[in-house]
Amino acid sequence: MLTSKGKWRKTSSMLLVLAMALSVTAGCSQNGSNNEKGSTPSSTNGQESANPQETAKSEEPFKLSVMAMTASAETPKDDNEILNALEEATGTQLDFTWVPKAQIDEKTNLMLASGDLPQLMYIQSLKSPSIISAAESGAFWDVEPYLGDYPNLSQENPSIVNNIRIDGKQYGIYKYSNLAQVGVIYRKDWLNNVGMEEPKTPDEFYEMLKAFKTEDPDKNGKDDTYGMVYYKESFLSFFRIIALWFGSPNIWGEDKDGNLVPDFMTDGYMEGLKFMKRLYDEKLMNQDFAVVDSGKGNELFITGVAGANFGSVGNANAWQTNEKITAQNGEVDMFSTLDGGFGPRARASGGYLGVYMIPKKTVKTEDELRKVLQFLDKLNEQKAQDLLEYGIEGKHYQLENGEVKVLDKEQLLKDRLDLNQLQLKTVNHLTPKQNSDFGKKMEALVQANEKVAVVNLAEAFISDTYSKQGQQLDNMRYDMMVKFVMGQIDEAGYKAEIDKWLQAGGSAVIQELNDQYQKFKKQ
């Protein structure tokens, strides 16, 4: 754990709950849920709160402690040039506690339990039981009533905001992620070699995969390829791409009566399963898909064993120049969706990669809250966004015709380290970067995806049963998919597995989510 605050000892769950409750201090403002965004709630000291513009004029930089996530062994030092420029741009003096990704959930819980909190903390698992409990007990500021006073924060995406709500309130500022950026990446050179065009329907995709297995797409004279690689996932994220082609909802959708229903209980999902089983039965995909991990799966693709793989636009960009692919004179391309009779439908994510939340234990007044929000707003200005993305002009990049040309990517990564974890993009003011034709195509694909993105209708709601039993229920859901695709159960057996899921807690999950969903629809 990369922090200067010393070692953390383990605490009991009872202490955690107690600390959450105690973290709400007597001086905190309690804001009602009826406040409109842009209103100015009364200050705790009876005086008018300073507006954001007055806050920015403070002669001394605002000292701000921040817990952020790191994926690097090295973290920015106090003399880091990009950090210093960011502090100047935002009028702050930043004190970071950097926590490795693998440890951040545990670290968050320990901080909440001890009460030794920063003023701003990155929360990776927003809907975890501990964070939900802390938010509902008043440990974090509900920021929504204040955001109308900030030119950038007020431009939040409403759909993403709904996805991060807890009990109807917004307890933080999200870190933006493209809403719909996943699809099928494939070997375009193989497609050319077998004389086919990019598929537009599931049937055409099947024919492509069949050709990748049977028609020697790499032209080496050997029978050593197959169509698609699939690997074990924690939440069936990529299989849902297939299910959507056939009309399935994205995790949760509405049935004919307007009630929430899980995707794996719908006809569209079953059609997706049948399609996957066909690929498995004809050995157009790897037979060990149930146990292969993502690293092995990706390796099978880039080494030329399989001709298609599920992934994100980021994967496609990276693999376009991957040394193992270019050594084969290979070329990749990507499509996001196919029309299985329901029109183009892209799989939407929640639209965020964690949330920055403001604890009331360390930010006790509205004046202090507004200073933190002013910092977050300034992170969304073009100067700060360019710093966090490209580094220092003249050293890491230069402008050519209004576009950024990165001068030394390795040096940028070395100097910037994980400061880009502060890249919020609540609104995108980033200076455009010079891009290849392929990169521009991938950007256009993401934009097109957002227009046909199918969202999870239950994303904003919380099931107490799922919070406690989610892992067990998800494992059951994954197992029934595997059993059907591998032919261990038929449709009747699959329905029997659904019944087991319902009895194991699934019925309670459906009821709890529907109670909230129906209430939400009446608002």
C-alpha positions in Angstrom: 0.0 0.0 0.0 1.6 3.3 -1.1 0.7 5.7 1.6 2.5 7.9 4.2 -0.2 7.4 6.8 1.2 4.3 8.4 -0.1 0.7 8.6 -3.7 -0.1 9.0 -4.9 -2.8 11.4 -7.9 -5.0 10.7 -11.2 -4.1 12.4 -14.4 -6.0 13.0 -17.6 -5.4 11.0 -19.2 -4.0 14.2 -16.6 -1.3 14.4 -17.0 -0.5 10.8 -20.7 0.1 11.1 -20.1 2.1 14.3 -17.5 4.3 12.7 -19.7 5.0 9.8 -22.4 6.4 12.1 -19.9 8.4 14.1 -18.4 9.9 11.0 -21.4 12.2 10.7 -20.4 15.2 12.9 -22.7 17.6 14.6 -21.5 20.5 12.4 -22.5 18.8 9.1 -25.4 20.2 7.0 -28.2 17.7 6.5 -29.5 18.4 3.0 -33.0 17.3 2.1 -33.6 15.2 -1.0 -36.0 17.8 -2.3 -33.3 20.4 -3.0 -33.0 21.1 -6.8 -29.6 21.0 -8.5 -28.4 24.5 -8.5 -30.1 25.7 -5.3 -28.0 26.9 -2.5 -28.7 25.1 0.8 -28.3 27.1 4.0 -24.8 27.0 5.6 -24.3 25.2 8.9 -23.0 28.4 10.5 -26.0 30.5 9.6 -24.0 32.6 7.0 -24.3 32.6 3.3 -21.9 30.1 1.6 -19.1 31.5 -0.5 -19.9 31.1 -4.2 -17.5 29.1 -6.4 -16.0 32.2 -8.1 -15.1 33.8 -4.7 -13.6 30.5 -3.6 -11.3 30.5 -6.6 -9.8 33.9 -5.6 -8.3 32.7 -2.4 -4.7 34.0 -2.1 -3.4 30.7 -0.7 -3.8 27.4 -2.4 -6.4 25.1 -1.0 -4.8 22.2 0.8 -6.6 19.1 -0.3 -6.0 15.5 0.8 -6.9 12.9 -1.9 -7.0 9.1 -1.9 -6.5 7.9 -5.4 -5.9 4.5 -7.2 -2.6 3.5 -8.7 -1.6 0.8 -11.1 2.1 1.7 -10.9 4.9 0.7 -8.4 6.1 4.4 -8.5 3.9 7.3 -7.6 4.3 11.0 -8.3 6.7 12.9 -6.0 6.1 16.4 -4.8 8.4 17.9 -7.4 6.5 16.2 -10.3 6.2 18.7 -13.1 2.8 17.6 -14.2 1.5 17.6 -10.6 2.9 21.1 -10.0 1.2 22.4 -13.1 -2.1 20.8 -12.1 -1.9 22.3 -8.6 -1.3 25.7 -10.2 -4.2 25.2 -12.7 -6.6 24.2 -9.9 -5.4 26.5 -7.1 -4.6 23.6 -4.8 -1.9 21.9 -2.8 -2.5 18.2 -3.1 -1.6 15.6 -0.6 -2.1 12.1 -2.1 -2.6 8.7 -0.6 -2.0 6.3 -3.5 -3.6 2.8 -3.1 -3.0 -0.1 -5.5 -6.1 -1.2 -7.4 -6.1 -4.7 -5.8 -6.2 -3.2 -2.3 -8.4 -0.2 -2.7 -11.7 -1.7 -1.5 -10.0 -3.1 1.7 -8.3 0.2 2.2 -11.5 2.1 1.8 -13.2 0.0 4.5 -10.3 0.4 6.9 -10.4 4.2 6.4 -14.1 4.3 7.1 -13.7 2.1 10.2 -10.8 4.2 11.6 -12.3 7.6 10.8 -8.9 8.7 9.3 -10.3 10.0 6.0 -9.1 12.2 3.3 -11.2 15.1 2.0 -11.7 13.4 -1.3 -11.6 9.7 -1.9 -11.8 7.5 -4.9 -14.4 4.8 -4.5 -14.0 1.8 -6.8 -16.9 -0.4 -5.7 -19.7 2.2 -5.3 -22.5 -0.4 -4.8 -20.6 -2.5 -2.2 -22.5 -3.0 1.1 -20.0 -1.0 3.1 -20.2 2.0 0.9 -24.0 1.8 0.7 -24.2 1.6 4.4 -21.8 4.5 4.9 -23.7 6.7 2.4 -27.1 6.0 3.9 -25.8 6.7 7.4 -24.6 10.2 6.3 -20.9 9.6 5.9 -20.7 11.4 2.5 -22.0 14.7 1.1 -24.9 14.6 -1.2 -23.4 16.9 -3.9 -26.3 17.2 -6.3 -27.9 20.3 -4.7 -24.7 22.3 -5.3 -23.6 21.3 -8.8 -25.7 23.9 -10.7 -23.2 26.5 -9.4 -20.3 24.9 -11.3 -20.1 25.2 -15.1 -18.5 21.8 -15.8 -20.0 19.6 -13.1 -23.5 20.9 -14.0 -23.1 19.2 -17.4 -23.1 15.7 -16.0 -24.7 12.9 -18.1 -28.1 12.2 -16.5 -28.0 8.5 -17.4 -24.7 8.0 -15.7 -25.8 10.1 -12.7 -28.8 7.7 -12.3 -26.4 4.8 -12.4 -24.4 6.1 -9.4 -27.3 7.1 -7.2 -27.7 5.5 -3.8 -31.2 5.7 -2.4 -32.0 8.4 -4.9 -29.0 10.6 -4.0 -25.8 11.5 -5.7 -22.9 11.1 -3.3 -20.0 11.8 -5.6 -18.7 12.8 -9.0 -18.2 9.9 -11.5 -15.0 9.2 -13.5 -16.4 8.9 -17.0 -16.0 5.8 -19.1 -17.3 5.4 -22.6 -20.9 4.2 -22.3 -20.7 1.6 -25.1 -17.3 0.6 -26.4 -17.3 -3.2 -26.7 -17.8 -5.5 -29.6 -16.1 -8.2 -31.7 -12.5 -7.7 -32.8 -11.5 -9.9 -35.7 -8.6 -10.5 -38.1 -9.4 -8.5 -41.2 -6.6 -10.1 -43.2 -8.2 -13.5 -42.5 -11.5 -12.1 -43.7 -9.9 -10.9 -46.9 -8.1 -14.2 -47.4 -11.4 -16.1 -47.3 -13.1 -13.6 -49.7 -15.8 -12.4 -47.3 -17.0 -9.0 -46.1 -17.6 -7.8 -42.5 -20.7 -9.5 -41.2 -23.9 -7.6 -40.6 -26.1 -10.4 -39.1 -25.5 -13.3 -36.7 -25.8 -15.8 -39.6 -23.0 -13.9 -41.5 -20.9 -14.0 -38.4 -21.4 -17.7 -38.1 -20.3 -18.1 -41.8 -17.2 -16.0 -41.1 -16.2 -18.1 -38.1 -16.7 -21.3 -40.1 -14.5 -20.0 -42.8 -11.8 -19.1 -40.2 -11.7 -22.7 -39.2 -12.1 -24.6 -42.5 -10.6 -22.4 -45.2 -7.0 -21.9 -44.0 -7.4 -18.1 -43.4 -3.8 -17.6 -42.5 -2.6 -19.4 -45.6 0.0 -21.6 -43.9 -1.4 -24.8 -45.4 -2.3 -26.2 -41.9 -5.5 -27.0 -40.1 -4.6 -25.0 -37.0 -7.1 -22.2 -36.6 -10.6 -21.8 -35.4 -13.2 -19.0 -35.5 -13.6 -17.4 -32.1 -12.0 -17.4 -28.7 -14.1 -17.0 -25.6 -12.9 -17.0 -22.0 -14.3 -17.2 -18.5 -15.8 -13.9 -17.3 -17.0 -12.9 -13.9 -20.3 -11.4 -15.1 -20.9 -12.7 -18.6 -20.2 -9.3 -20.1 -19.2 -10.5 -23.5 -21.7 -13.2 -23.9 -24.3 -10.5 -23.4 -23.1 -8.9 -26.7 -24.4 -12.0 -28.5 -27.6 -12.2 -26.5 -28.4 -8.6 -27.4 -28.3 -9.4 -31.1 -31.3 -11.7 -30.5 -33.4 -9.2 -28.5 -32.2 -9.9 -24.9 -32.2 -7.0 -22.4 -28.8 -5.9 -21.0 -28.7 -7.7 -17.6 -32.2 -6.3 -16.6 -35.0 -5.3 -18.8 -38.8 -5.0 -18.9 -41.2 -7.9 -19.5 -44.5 -7.4 -21.4 -46.2 -6.2 -18.1 -43.6 -3.5 -17.4 -41.8 -5.4 -14.7 -38.0 -5.9 -14.4 -36.8 -9.3 -15.5 -33.2 -10.7 -15.6 -31.9 -11.2 -19.1 -31.1 -14.9 -18.7 -34.9 -15.6 -18.2 -35.9 -14.1 -21.6 -36.4 -15.7 -25.0 -33.7 -13.5 -26.6 -31.1 -14.8 -24.1 -32.0 -18.4 -24.9 -31.6 -17.7 -28.6 -28.1 -16.3 -27.8 -27.3 -19.5 -25.9 -28.4 -21.6 -28.9 -26.1 -19.6 -31.1 -23.2 -20.0 -28.7 -23.9 -23.8 -28.5 -23.8 -24.1 -32.3 -20.4 -22.5 -32.3 -19.3 -24.9 -29.6 -20.8 -28.0 -31.1 -19.1 -27.3 -34.5 -15.8 -26.5 -32.8 -15.8 -23.0 -34.2 -14.7 -21.7 -30.7 -12.3 -23.0 -28.1 -13.7 -26.0 -26.2 -12.1 -25.0 -22.9 -13.9 -21.6 -22.8 -15.3 -22.3 -19.3 -11.8 -22.3 -17.7 -9.6 -20.2 -19.9 -8.8 -16.8 -18.4 -8.7 -13.5 -20.2 -4.9 -13.5 -20.6 -4.8 -16.8 -22.3 -7.8 -15.9 -24.4 -6.2 -12.8 -25.7 -3.0 -14.6 -26.4 -4.8 -17.1 -28.6 -6.1 -14.2 -30.6 -2.9 -12.2 -31.0 -0.8 -15.3 -31.9 -3.2 -16.2 -34.7 -4.9 -19.3 -33.3 -8.4 -17.7 -33.3 -9.7 -15.1 -35.7 -12.2 -13.2 -33.5 -12.4 -12.1 -29.9 -14.6 -9.9 -27.8 -13.0 -6.7 -26.5 -13.1 -3.0 -26.3 -12.1 -0.2 -28.6 -8.9 0.1 -26.5 -8.0 -3.5 -27.3 -8.6 -2.9 -31.0 -6.3 0.1 -31.0 -3.6 -1.8 -29.1 -3.8 -4.9 -31.2 -3.7 -3.0 -34.5 0.0 -2.4 -33.8 0.7 -5.5 -31.7 4.1 -7.0 -32.6 2.8 -10.5 -32.6 0.0 -9.6 -35.0 2.2 -7.4 -37.3 4.8 -10.2 -37.4 2.1 -12.2 -39.2 1.3 -9.3 -41.5 -2.0 -9.3 -39.7 -4.6 -6.6 -39.6 -7.5 -6.2 -37.1 -10.9 -4.6 -37.4 -13.9 -4.4 -35.1 -17.7 -4.2 -35.3 -19.9 -3.5 -32.3 -23.2 -5.1 -33.1 -25.1 -7.3 -35.5 -28.8 -7.2 -36.5 -30.5 -10.4 -35.4 -33.9 -9.0 -36.3 -34.1 -6.4 -33.6 -32.0 -3.7 -35.2 -28.5 -2.6 -34.0 -28.2 -2.9 -30.2 -24.9 -2.2 -28.4 -24.1 -3.3 -24.9 -24.0 -0.3 -22.5 -21.9 -0.2 -19.4 -22.6 2.0 -16.4 -20.7 4.8 -18.0 -18.3 5.3 -15.1 -15.1 3.9 -13.6 -15.5 4.6 -9.9 -16.7 7.8 -8.1 -14.9 10.5 -6.1 -16.8 11.1 -2.9 -16.4 13.7 -0.2 -16.5 12.5 3.5 -18.3 14.7 6.0 -15.8 13.7 8.7 -13.1 15.8 7.0 -15.1 18.3 5.0 -17.4 19.6 7.7 -18.9 22.8 6.3 -20.5 23.9 3.0 -17.6 26.4 2.5 -15.1 23.5 2.5 -17.4 21.4 0.4 -17.6 24.1 -2.2 -13.8 24.3 -2.3 -13.6 20.6 -3.1 -16.2 20.9 -5.7 -14.4 23.9 -7.2 -11.3 21.7 -7.6 -13.4 18.9 -9.2 -14.9 21.5 -11.6 -11.5 22.8 -12.5 -10.3 19.2 -13.3 -12.8 19.4 -16.1 -11.4 22.5 -17.7 -9.4 22.1 -20.9 -6.0 23.1 -19.3 -6.3 20.4 -16.5 -7.7 17.8 -18.9 -4.8 18.3 -21.3 -2.3 18.1 -18.5 -3.7 14.8 -17.2 -3.9 13.4 -20.7 -0.9 14.7 -22.6 1.4 16.2 -20.0 3.4 19.5 -20.5 3.2 21.3 -23.9 6.6 21.5 -25.5 8.0 18.6 -23.5 5.5 15.8 -23.9 3.4 17.1 -26.8 3.1 19.9 -29.3 0.1 21.3 -31.1 -0.1 20.9 -34.9 -3.2 22.4 -36.7 -5.0 22.5 -33.4 -4.4 18.8 -32.6 -2.0 17.2 -30.1 1.0 15.4 -31.4 2.6 13.3 -28.6 6.4 13.7 -28.7 7.5 10.8 -26.5 4.8 8.4 -25.2 7.2 6.5 -23.0 8.4 9.7 -21.3 4.8 10.9 -20.8 3.9 7.7 -19.1 7.0 7.8 -16.9 6.3 11.4 -15.9 2.6 11.4 -15.6 2.3 8.0 -13.8 -1.2 7.7 -12.4 -2.1 11.3 -12.2 -4.6 10.6 -15.0 -6.7 8.9 -12.4 -8.0 12.4 -11.8 -9.2 12.6 -15.4 -13.0 12.9 -14.7 -14.3 14.0 -18.1 -17.7 15.0 -16.6 -17.7 17.1 -19.8 -15.0 16.6 -22.4 -12.9 19.7 -23.2 -9.9 17.7 -24.2 -7.9 19.0 -27.1 -8.2 16.5 -29.9 -5.2 14.2 -30.6 -3.7 13.3 -33.9 -5.1 9.9 -34.8 -4.7 7.3 -37.4 -7.5 6.4 -39.8 -8.1 3.3 -37.7 -8.2 5.3 -34.5 -10.7 7.7 -36.0 -12.8 4.7 -37.1 -12.8 3.4 -33.6 -13.9 6.8 -32.2 -16.7 6.9 -34.7 -17.8 3.4 -33.6 -18.0 4.4 -30.0 -20.1 7.4 -30.9 -22.4 5.3 -33.0 -22.7 2.8 -30.2 -24.0 5.4 -27.8 -27.0 6.0 -30.1 -28.1 2.3 -30.0 -26.8 1.4 -26.5 -29.1 -0.8 -24.4 -28.9 0.1 -20.8 -29.3 -2.0 -17.7 -32.7 -0.8 -16.3 -31.8 -1.9 -12.8 -28.4 -0.2 -12.7 -29.5 2.5 -10.3 -31.2 0.2 -7.8 -29.9 -1.9 -4.9 -31.0 -5.3 -3.8 -30.1 -6.2 -0.2 -30.3 -9.9 -1.1 -28.0 -9.4 -4.0 -25.6 -7.4 -1.9 -25.3 -10.4 0.4 -25.6 -13.3 -2.1 -24.5 -11.8 -5.4 -21.4 -13.9 -5.9 -23.3 -17.1 -5.3 -26.2 -16.1 -7.6 -23.8 -14.9 -10.4 -21.9 -18.2 -10.2 -25.2 -20.1 -10.6 -26.0 -17.9 -13.6 -22.6 -18.6 -15.2 -22.8 -22.3 -14.5 -26.2 -22.7 -16.2 -24.8 -20.9 -19.3 -21.8 -23.2 -19.5 -23.9 -26.4 -18.9 -26.3 -25.4 -21.8 -23.6 -24.5 -24.2 -21.6 -27.7 -23.5 -24.7 -29.8 -23.9 -24.8 -31.0 -20.3 -28.4 -29.7 -20.0 -31.2 -29.0 -22.5 -33.8 -26.3 -22.4 -35.8 -28.1 -19.7 -32.7 -28.5 -17.7 -31.9 -24.9 -18.1 -35.3 -23.9 -16.8 -34.7 -26.2 -13.8 -31.5 -24.3 -13.1 -33.4 -21.0 -13.2 -35.8 -22.4 -10.6 -32.8 -23.2 -8.4 -31.6 -19.7 -8.8 -35.0 -18.3 -7.9 -35.1 -20.4 -4.8 -31.5 -19.5 -3.8 -32.5 -15.8 -3.5 -33.2 -14.8 -7.0 -36.9 -14.3 -6.3 -36.1 -11.9 -3.5 -33.7 -10.0 -5.8 -36.4 -9.6 -8.5 -38.9 -8.4 -5.9 -36.6 -5.9 -4.3 -35.5 -4.4 -7.6 -39.0 -4.2 -8.9 -40.3 -2.4 -5.7 -37.8 0.3 -6.4 -38.2 0.3 -10.2 -42.0 0.7 -10.0 -41.7 3.5 -7.4 -39.2 5.2 -9.7 -41.5 5.0 -12.7 -44.3 6.7 -10.8 -42.1 9.8 -9.9 
